Amino acid sequence: MSVAPFVTSPSNASVEGHGWQLLPSGVSLTRMPLVDLSTPEPLFARLTYRGAIEAARQLGGRLPTRDEVIAGIAVARARGRVLRAVTLSFGPEMVGREHAETHDAAVRALLAEWDGQPLAGIGKHWVAGAAPGRSRICGWPHGPRDELTQAGTSDVHDDGHHDYGTTTLLARDP
């Protein structure tokens, strides 16, 4: 079975209306991952690493570092909410629209009672610093507080990779 890839064009990526949250360092991160403006239903942007870098440039931000993503998780744990990871099957279907829709519907259901406080846990995010031709993600926050420093960073994919669970936060410097 072949699944058509669902990839967001950088020009269709946008910061959702929930804006930015401030980290202790003074850097701001988007509260929610970028969204895809080309879809009638609300879907998070499914960008490749190259696409995420371009979307960040177009939107006046940059990809966060691994440490900034981890700092965002710490802020959400202290003053807001960390969502449980929504994981689906692993295989060629991961790149398709159906998986993106299923993932995002489950995430939005978890957000039904969200009050706008700091938030973390919506996907694993593209982060700055990948080697040329590669991509870098920082994984979902799992487990107790002491695992924050162990959140994985991976360069296992090429810079054209995307899937249902890989989302994009932006960072802005003070």
N, CA, C and O of each residue as an XYZ file, in Angstrom:
696
protein
N       0.845     -1.183      0.000
C       0.000      0.000      0.000
C       0.887      1.242      0.000
O       1.759      1.378      0.858
N       0.675      2.138     -0.943
C       1.432      3.372     -1.030
C       0.610      4.510     -0.422
O      -0.585      4.638     -0.685
N       1.267      5.327      0.389
C       0.607      6.453      1.035
C       1.174      7.740      0.458
O       2.390      7.925      0.408
N       0.292      8.625      0.026
C       0.742      9.917     -0.494
C       1.245     10.777      0.656
O       0.546     10.936      1.656
N       2.442     11.331      0.531
C       2.965     12.179      1.596
C       2.145     13.455      1.757
O       1.686     14.042      0.777
N       1.973     13.866      2.988
C       1.326     15.135      3.312
C       2.412     16.051      3.876
O       2.828     15.913      5.026
N       2.863     16.995      3.035
C       3.942     17.902      3.419
C       3.447     19.337      3.261
O       2.868     19.690      2.234
N       3.675     20.153      4.274
C       3.290     21.559      4.239
C       4.347     22.372      3.496
O       5.545     22.191      3.714
N       3.902     23.255      2.632
C       4.807     24.208      1.997
C       5.170     25.271      3.037
O       4.299     25.705      3.791
N       6.433     25.700      3.096
C       6.803     26.741      4.060
C       5.924     27.990      3.960
O       5.661     28.639      4.973
N       5.469     28.331      2.759
C       4.628     29.526      2.604
C       3.229     29.334      3.188
O       2.505     30.313      3.371
N       2.835     28.094      3.484
C       1.535     27.820      4.105
C       1.628     27.623      5.617
O       0.616     27.350      6.263
N       2.820     27.756      6.185
C       2.986     27.595      7.631
C       2.775     28.940      8.323
O       3.165     29.990      7.812
N       2.145     28.880      9.503
C       1.845     30.109     10.230
C       1.879     29.850     11.730
O       1.688     28.723     12.187
N       2.126     30.915     12.484
C       2.051     30.849     13.941
C       0.580     30.870     14.315
O      -0.156     31.763     13.895
N       0.146     29.895     15.103
C      -1.240     29.844     15.560
C      -1.518     31.027     16.475
O      -0.590     31.600     17.046
N      -2.764     31.392     16.616
C      -3.172     32.568     17.379
C      -2.797     32.592     18.853
O      -3.025     33.600     19.521
N      -2.234     31.520     19.373
C      -1.888     31.486     20.793
C      -0.572     32.179     21.098
O      -0.216     32.339     22.265
N       0.153     32.591     20.070
C       1.327     33.420     20.256
C       2.541     32.721     20.839
O       2.841     31.575     20.503
N       3.241     33.440     21.730
C       4.567     33.069     22.191
C       4.597     32.936     23.708
O       3.811     33.567     24.415
N       5.524     32.100     24.202
C       5.763     32.013     25.645
C       7.226     32.316     25.920
O       8.110     31.907     25.168
N       7.468     33.037     27.005
C       8.799     33.493     27.352
C       9.531     32.439     28.173
O       8.982     31.879     29.122
N      10.773     32.180     27.794
C      11.638     31.282     28.561
C      12.463     32.112     29.540
O      12.622     33.316     29.339
N      12.989     31.492     30.595
C      13.824     32.238     31.545
C      15.016     32.939     30.888
O      15.488     33.952     31.403
N      15.505     32.424     29.775
C      16.648     33.027     29.067
C      16.298     34.321     28.352
O      17.187     35.053     27.916
N      15.007     34.606     28.228
C      14.554     35.764     27.459
C      14.130     35.417     26.051
O      13.504     36.233     25.374
N      14.461     34.210     25.592
C      14.023     33.721     24.283
C      12.536     33.394     24.375
O      12.070     32.932     25.417
N      11.801     33.623     23.318
C      10.390     33.250     23.247
C      10.226     32.077     22.288
O      10.880     32.015     21.247
N       9.346     31.147     22.652
C       8.961     30.029     21.780
C       7.483     30.152     21.462
O       6.703     30.649     22.275
N       7.103     29.698     20.277
C       5.673     29.651     19.988
C       5.004     28.712     20.988
O       5.551     27.662     21.327
N       3.811     29.096     21.458
C       3.082     28.254     22.424
C       2.658     26.930     21.792
O       2.641     25.889     22.448
N       2.324     26.991     20.534
C       1.858     25.821     19.791
C       2.730     25.664     18.550
O       3.339     26.630     18.091
N       2.792     24.458     18.012
C       3.502     24.283     16.738
C       2.851     25.102     15.620
O       1.681     25.474     15.708
N       3.621     25.371     14.583
C       3.083     26.053     13.415
C       1.908     25.266     12.846
O       1.847     24.043     12.973
N       0.987     25.974     12.224
C      -0.177     25.352     11.602
C      -0.068     25.454     10.086
O       0.684     26.274      9.560
N      -0.823     24.618      9.398
C      -0.869     24.582      7.939
C      -2.104     25.358      7.483
O      -3.233     24.935      7.732
N      -1.890     26.490      6.817
C      -2.999     27.335      6.364
C      -3.707     26.798      5.126
O      -4.743     27.335      4.735
N      -3.172     25.746      4.499
C      -3.775     25.240      3.261
C      -4.880     24.224      3.517
O      -5.525     23.763      2.576
N      -5.104     23.872      4.777
C      -6.104     22.850      5.086
C      -7.345     23.491      5.696
O      -7.227     24.412      6.504
N      -8.540     23.014      5.320
C      -9.756     23.609      5.892
C      -9.909     23.296      7.383
O     -10.416     24.124      8.141
N      -9.475     22.110      7.805
C      -9.522     21.774      9.225
C      -8.193     22.180      9.859
O      -7.181     22.251      9.162
N      -8.175     22.446     11.158
C      -6.917     22.866     11.783
C      -5.920     21.710     11.877
O      -6.136     20.750     12.618
N      -4.830     21.813     11.119
C      -3.759     20.820     11.189
C      -2.442     21.537     11.468
O      -2.201     22.645     10.990
N      -1.600     20.874     12.256
C      -0.260     21.394     12.462
C       0.525     21.227     11.163
O       0.296     20.288     10.401
N       1.441     22.141     10.928
C       2.265     22.080      9.724
C       3.142     20.837      9.759
O       3.753     20.544     10.787
N       3.213     20.113      8.671
C       4.094     18.955      8.509
C       5.187     19.373      7.534
O       5.109     19.119      6.332
N       6.196     20.013      8.082
C       7.302     20.534      7.298
C       8.465     19.560      7.295
O       8.654     18.807      8.251
N       9.235     19.572      6.232
C      10.531     18.901      6.264
C      11.467     19.789      7.081
O      11.107     20.916      7.422
N      12.649     19.299      7.394
C      13.622     20.125      8.105
C      13.987     21.351      7.265
O      14.020     22.473      7.771
N      14.259     21.127      5.986
C      14.546     22.263      5.089
C      13.378     23.238      5.073
O      13.575     24.452      5.116
N      12.156     22.702      5.011
C      10.965     23.540      5.002
C      10.782     24.304      6.306
O      10.344     25.454      6.295
N      11.114     23.675      7.425
C      10.991     24.342      8.729
C      11.955     25.516      8.825
O      11.598     26.577      9.336
N      13.167     25.328      8.339
C      14.146     26.422      8.340
C      13.635     27.575      7.483
O      13.741     28.735      7.882
N      13.084     27.269      6.314
C      12.557     28.308      5.424
C      11.324     28.982      6.039
O      11.205     30.206      5.976
N      10.417     28.218      6.624
C       9.238     28.809      7.268
C       9.668     29.739      8.403
O       9.113     30.828      8.553
N      10.647     29.321      9.197
C      11.150     30.164     10.284
C      11.669     31.490      9.723
O      11.387     32.557     10.269
N      12.426     31.412      8.632
C      12.958     32.623      8.008
C      11.827     33.536      7.548
O      11.849     34.741      7.801
N      10.832     32.952      6.867
C       9.713     33.737      6.353
C       8.891     34.378      7.477
O       8.326     35.457      7.299
N       8.828     33.716      8.624
C       7.999     34.196      9.736
C       8.791     35.025     10.749
O       8.251     35.412     11.785
N      10.051     35.297     10.461
C      10.845     36.159     11.326
C      11.341     35.501     12.601
O      11.574     36.172     13.606
N      11.499     34.196     12.558
C      12.013     33.473     13.716
C      13.149     32.561     13.297
O      13.776     32.755     12.256
N      13.400     31.566     14.126
C      14.419     30.557     13.849
C      13.985     29.276     14.526
O      13.085     29.278     15.366
N      14.635     28.174     14.154
C      14.372     26.925     14.869
C      14.994     27.032     16.257
O      16.079     27.593     16.411
N      14.312     26.496     17.267
C      14.902     26.520     18.610
C      16.049     25.521     18.708
O      16.166     24.603     17.895
N      16.886     25.716     19.710
C      17.910     24.726     20.024
C      17.288     23.636     20.872
O      16.182     23.794     21.388
N      17.998     22.532     21.016
C      17.559     21.450     21.896
C      17.339     21.988     23.308
O      16.328     21.676     23.939
N      18.282     22.796     23.811
C      18.166     23.326     25.168
C      16.951     24.231     25.320
O      16.331     24.260     26.383
N      16.606     24.970     24.271
C      15.412     25.824     24.345
C      14.135     25.000     24.367
O      13.195     25.349     25.082
N      14.077     23.915     23.603
C      12.908     23.033     23.664
C      12.782     22.438     25.061
O      11.684     22.380     25.613
N      13.895     21.998     25.634
C      13.872     21.424     26.981
C      13.474     22.485     28.004
O      12.743     22.184     28.948
N      13.942     23.721     27.831
C      13.533     24.800     28.732
C      12.035     25.059     28.624
O      11.381     25.337     29.629
N      11.488     24.970     27.414
C      10.043     25.120     27.228
C       9.260     24.028     27.943
O       8.201     24.291     28.513
N       9.772     22.820     27.915
C       9.132     21.715     28.638
C       9.167     21.995     30.142
O       8.177     21.771     30.839
N      10.295     22.481     30.638
C      10.425     22.783     32.076
C       9.443     23.869     32.492
O       8.823     23.769     33.551
N       9.293     24.908     31.670
C       8.338     25.979     31.973
C       6.922     25.408     32.004
O       6.144     25.730     32.903
N       6.584     24.567     31.033
C       5.242     23.971     31.000
C       5.007     23.079     32.220
O       3.911     23.080     32.780
N       6.012     22.327     32.634
C       5.859     21.481     33.830
C       5.636     22.317     35.076
O       4.854     21.940     35.948
N       6.321     23.453     35.165
C       6.246     24.293     36.359
C       4.993     25.166     36.404
O       4.416     25.375     37.471
N       4.572     25.675     35.239
C       3.512     26.679     35.244
C       2.355     26.391     34.300
O       1.455     27.218     34.157
N       2.365     25.248     33.665
C       1.338     24.989     32.676
C       0.999     23.524     32.564
O       0.606     22.882     33.538
N       1.158     23.005     31.363
C       0.701     21.643     31.084
C       1.606     20.960     30.064
O       1.986     21.555     29.056
N       1.941     19.709     30.339
C       2.667     18.872     29.398
C       1.715     17.763     28.964
O       1.256     16.971     29.786
N       1.427     17.715     27.681
C       0.513     16.695     27.160
C       1.211     15.354     27.062
O       2.422     15.279     26.849
N       0.436     14.305     27.218
C       0.982     12.976     26.950
C       1.169     12.856     25.441
O       0.399     13.417     24.661
N       2.180     12.133     25.050
C       2.469     11.971     23.627
C       1.354     11.199     22.938
O       0.862     10.202     23.468
N       0.960     11.656     21.769
C       0.008     10.942     20.920
C       0.844     10.221     19.875
O       1.376     10.841     18.954
N       0.954      8.905     20.027
C       1.748      8.122     19.086
C       0.842      7.192     18.298
O      -0.136      6.655     18.818
N       1.187      7.016     17.046
C       0.426      6.152     16.142
C       1.367      5.102     15.577
O       2.525      5.017     15.986
N       0.883      4.312     14.650
C       1.692      3.230     14.099
C       2.934      3.745     13.389
O       2.969      4.877     12.908
N       3.938      2.904     13.333
C       5.224      3.219     12.719
C       5.322      2.478     11.396
O       5.244      1.249     11.363
N       5.490      3.206     10.322
C       5.609      2.595      9.001
C       5.392      3.644      7.934
O       5.380      4.839      8.229
N       5.218      3.205      6.681
C       5.079      4.166      5.585
C       3.873      5.093      5.740
O       3.853      6.186      5.175
N       2.875      4.658      6.501
C       1.672      5.468      6.710
C       1.947      6.725      7.538
O       1.119      7.635      7.572
N       3.102      6.781      8.206
C       3.446      7.918      9.075
C       3.506      9.240      8.315
O       3.348     10.299      8.922
N       3.730      9.204      7.009
C       3.901     10.431      6.236
C       2.592     10.929      5.626
O       2.564     11.999      5.017
N       1.517     10.173      5.780
C       0.261     10.502      5.120
C      -0.628     11.455      5.895
O      -0.459     11.656      7.097
N      -1.563     12.026      5.191
C      -2.508     12.975      5.776
C      -3.388     12.328      6.840
O      -3.703     12.964      7.845
N      -3.788     11.080      6.638
C      -4.665     10.423      7.611
C      -4.014     10.368      8.994
O      -4.679     10.621      9.999
N      -2.737     10.043      9.052
C      -2.042     10.012     10.342
C      -1.956     11.421     10.941
O      -2.125     11.587     12.149
N      -1.697     12.430     10.112
C      -1.652     13.807     10.606
C      -3.009     14.207     11.189
O      -3.075     14.788     12.272
N      -4.083     13.897     10.475
C      -5.421     14.237     10.960
C      -5.753     13.509     12.262
O      -6.300     14.108     13.188
N      -5.426     12.227     12.333
C      -5.702     11.444     13.544
C      -4.909     12.000     14.730
O      -5.458     12.195     15.815
N      -3.624     12.252     14.516
C      -2.769     12.822     15.563
C      -3.328     14.155     16.058
O      -3.493     14.357     17.261
N      -3.618     15.056     15.128
C      -4.032     16.397     15.515
C      -5.396     16.422     16.181
O      -5.621     17.222     17.089
N      -6.314     15.559     15.748
C      -7.613     15.474     16.419
C      -7.436     15.011     17.868
O      -8.087     15.534     18.773
N      -6.565     14.042     18.081
C      -6.312     13.555     19.447
C      -5.663     14.644     20.298
O      -6.018     14.807     21.465
N      -4.724     15.384     19.731
C      -4.078     16.479     20.469
C      -5.105     17.556     20.808
O      -5.159     18.027     21.944
N      -5.907     17.942     19.840
C      -6.903     18.998     20.098
C      -7.923     18.553     21.134
O      -8.421     19.381     21.897
N      -8.247     17.260     21.182
C      -9.141     16.758     22.239
C      -8.486     16.922     23.609
O      -9.155     17.270     24.583
N      -7.177     16.673     23.684
C      -6.459     16.871     24.948
C      -6.431     18.342     25.351
O      -6.305     18.661     26.533
N      -6.547     19.230     24.380
C      -6.503     20.665     24.643
C      -7.881     21.284     24.906
O      -7.988     22.499     25.077
N      -8.917     20.474     24.941
C     -10.272     20.997     25.094
C     -10.409     21.900     26.316
O     -11.156     22.878     26.274
N      -9.716     21.599     27.380
C      -9.803     22.384     28.616
C      -8.580     23.266     28.828
O      -8.399     23.799     29.922
N      -7.741     23.433     27.821
C      -6.519     24.212     27.967
C      -6.841     25.674     28.228
O      -7.716     26.248     27.580
N      -6.137     26.274     29.175
C      -6.416     27.645     29.594
C      -5.398     28.668     29.091
O      -5.386     29.801     29.572
N      -4.559     28.303     28.153
C      -3.602     29.237     27.580
C      -2.280     29.329     28.324
O      -1.410     30.112     27.943
N      -2.118     28.546     29.372
C      -0.865     28.540     30.117
C       0.231     27.877     29.282
O      -0.058     27.285     28.243
N       1.503     27.971     29.734
C       2.583     27.314     28.981
C       2.255     25.854     28.685
O       1.634     25.166     29.495
N       2.679     25.402     27.525
C       2.276     24.098     27.014
C       3.461     23.404     26.362
O       4.301     24.056     25.741
N       3.532     22.101     26.498
C       4.549     21.298     25.813
C       3.957     19.922     25.515
O       2.958     19.513     26.107
N       4.594     19.230     24.593
C       4.212     17.851     24.319
C       3.486     17.617     23.020
O       3.051     16.496     22.758
N       3.337     18.646     22.189
C       2.653     18.454     20.909
C       3.702     18.087     19.870
O       4.270     18.959     19.213
N       3.945     16.831     19.730
C       4.898     16.338     18.749
C       6.334     16.444     19.213
O       6.638     16.918     20.308
N       7.198     15.985     18.336
C       8.636     16.156     18.526
C       9.058     17.214     17.526
O       8.598     17.208     16.384
N       9.928     18.121     17.941
C      10.144     19.341     17.179
C      11.477     19.360     16.441
O      12.479     18.816     16.905
N      11.455     20.000     15.283
C      12.700     20.281     14.584
C      13.504     21.239     15.438
O      12.963     22.213     15.962
N      14.799     20.969     15.582
C      15.675     21.875     16.324
C      16.910     22.195     15.492
O      17.321     21.417     14.631
N      17.485     23.345     15.764
C      18.648     23.833     15.028
C      19.861     22.956     15.267
O      19.965     22.274     16.286
N      20.771     22.984     14.317
C      22.070     22.375     14.521
C      22.349     21.081     13.800
O      23.376     20.453     14.054
N      21.476     20.660     12.912
C      21.724     19.406     12.201
C      22.896     19.551     11.239
O      23.163     20.635     10.722
N      23.578     18.458     11.012
C      24.648     18.413     10.016
C      24.044     18.648      8.630
O      22.865     18.361      8.422
N      24.821     19.157      7.690
C      24.307     19.366      6.332
C      23.671     18.090      5.763
O      24.245     17.003      5.830
N      22.464     18.259      5.202
C      21.751     17.137      4.610
C      20.997     16.275      5.610
O      20.298     15.343      5.210
N      21.121     16.561      6.893
C      20.453     15.792      7.944
C      19.385     16.668      8.593
O      19.250     17.841      8.247
N      18.629     16.106      9.528
C      17.651     16.867     10.305
C      17.827     16.503     11.770
O      18.369     15.451     12.107
N      17.361     17.390     12.626
C      17.501     17.179     14.070
C      16.157     17.418     14.740
O      15.493     18.426     14.498
N      15.770     16.472     15.584
C      14.541     16.597     16.366
C      14.855     16.418     17.845
O      15.833     15.772     18.222
N      14.010     17.001     18.659
C      14.086     16.795     20.100
C      12.774     16.136     20.490
O      11.701     16.676     20.222
N      12.855     14.980     21.115
C      11.707     14.109     21.333
C      10.667     14.606     22.306
O      10.843     15.603     23.007
N       9.575     13.865     22.317
C       8.469     14.144     23.223
C       8.941     14.075     24.666
O       9.781     13.238     24.996
N       8.419     14.938     25.536
C       8.774     14.834     26.965
C       8.014     13.676     27.611
O       6.783     13.638     27.586
N       8.742     12.757     28.173
C       8.143     11.614     28.867
C       8.709     11.539     30.272
O       9.806     12.034     30.530
N       7.985     10.938     31.160
C       8.527     10.567     32.449
C       8.682     11.707     33.429
O       8.199     12.816     33.200
N       9.361     11.420     34.523
C       9.487     12.383     35.610
C      10.392     13.553     35.238
O      11.110     13.518     34.239
N      10.337     14.568     36.053
C      11.072     15.808     35.850
C      12.552     15.576     35.566
O      13.126     16.297     34.751
N      13.189     14.606     36.201
C      14.624     14.416     36.024
C      14.989     13.881     34.646
O      16.172     13.815     34.313
N      14.016     13.500     33.845
C      14.314     13.047     32.486
C      14.419     14.203     31.492
O      14.760     13.983     30.330
N      14.128     15.441     31.935
C      14.204     16.571     31.022
C      15.585     16.704     30.401
O      15.703     16.993     29.210
N      16.612     16.500     31.180
C      17.965     16.666     30.664
C      18.353     15.522     29.736
O      19.379     15.594     29.059
N      17.547     14.474     29.698
C      17.851     13.331     28.849
C      16.986     13.287     27.590
O      17.030     12.314     26.838
N      16.192     14.349     27.360
C      15.345     14.360     26.169
C      16.226     14.167     24.941
O      17.210     14.884     24.762
N      15.884     13.224     24.117
C      16.763     12.844     23.015
C      16.809     13.842     21.894
O      15.802     14.475     21.575
N      17.947     13.986     21.306
C      18.109     14.741     20.075
C      18.672     13.767     19.057
O      19.611     13.025     19.343
N      18.099     13.775     17.885
C      18.460     12.779     16.895
C      18.710     13.428     15.546
O      17.976     14.330     15.140
N      19.748     12.971     14.848
C      20.021     13.394     13.468
C      19.852     12.198     12.516
O      20.537     12.113     11.497
N      18.952     11.291     12.848
C      18.855     10.045     12.089
C      18.197     10.210     10.722
O      18.371      9.359      9.851
N      17.446     11.292     10.521
C      16.733     11.478      9.249
C      17.468     12.465      8.355
O      18.276     13.269      8.822
N      17.171     12.389      7.050
C      17.698     13.403      6.151
C      16.846     14.667      6.266
O      15.815     14.666      6.938
N      17.278     15.741      5.610
C      16.591     17.019      5.781
C      15.301     17.136      4.970
O      14.654     18.183      4.980
N      14.928     16.072      4.273
C      13.652     16.026      3.573
C      12.605     15.197      4.303
O      11.498     15.008      3.797
N      12.948     14.697      5.498
C      12.035     13.850      6.261
C      10.884     14.672      6.844
O      11.027     15.863      7.120
N       9.747     14.010      7.021
C       8.604     14.545      7.771
C       7.753     13.357      8.173
O       7.846     12.287      7.572
N       6.924     13.544      9.186
C       5.932     12.536      9.561
C       4.867     13.185     10.424
O       4.958     14.373     10.735
N       3.856     12.417     10.814
C       2.705     12.951     11.542
C       3.086     13.577     12.881
O       2.422     14.513     13.327
N       4.133     13.086     13.531
C       4.464     13.529     14.883
C       5.556     14.570     14.940
O       5.908     15.021     16.030
N       6.107     14.968     13.807
C       7.171     15.962     13.803
C       6.560     17.325     13.517
O       6.000     17.561     12.446
N       6.679     18.214     14.490
C       6.074     19.537     14.400
C       7.158     20.600     14.529
O       8.319     20.294     14.800
N       6.763     21.843     14.330
C       7.746     22.930     14.298
C       7.350     24.039     15.265
O       6.281     24.638     15.144
N       8.229     24.299     16.223
C       8.141     25.504     17.052
C       9.107     26.522     16.478
O      10.081     26.156     15.820
N       8.847     27.786     16.721
C       9.797     28.834     16.356
C      10.324     29.482     17.621
O       9.661     29.493     18.658
N      11.513     30.014     17.518
C      12.133     30.783     18.602
C      12.369     32.200     18.103
O      12.605     32.431     16.917
N      12.301     33.152     19.048
C      12.655     34.552     18.786
C      13.597     35.008     19.882
O      13.368     34.752     21.064
N      14.638     35.672     19.487
C      15.584     36.195     20.463
C      15.063     37.490     21.052
O      14.283     38.200     20.416
N      15.502     37.804     22.290
C      15.020     39.043     22.940
C      15.441     40.286     22.183
O      15.118     41.399     22.596
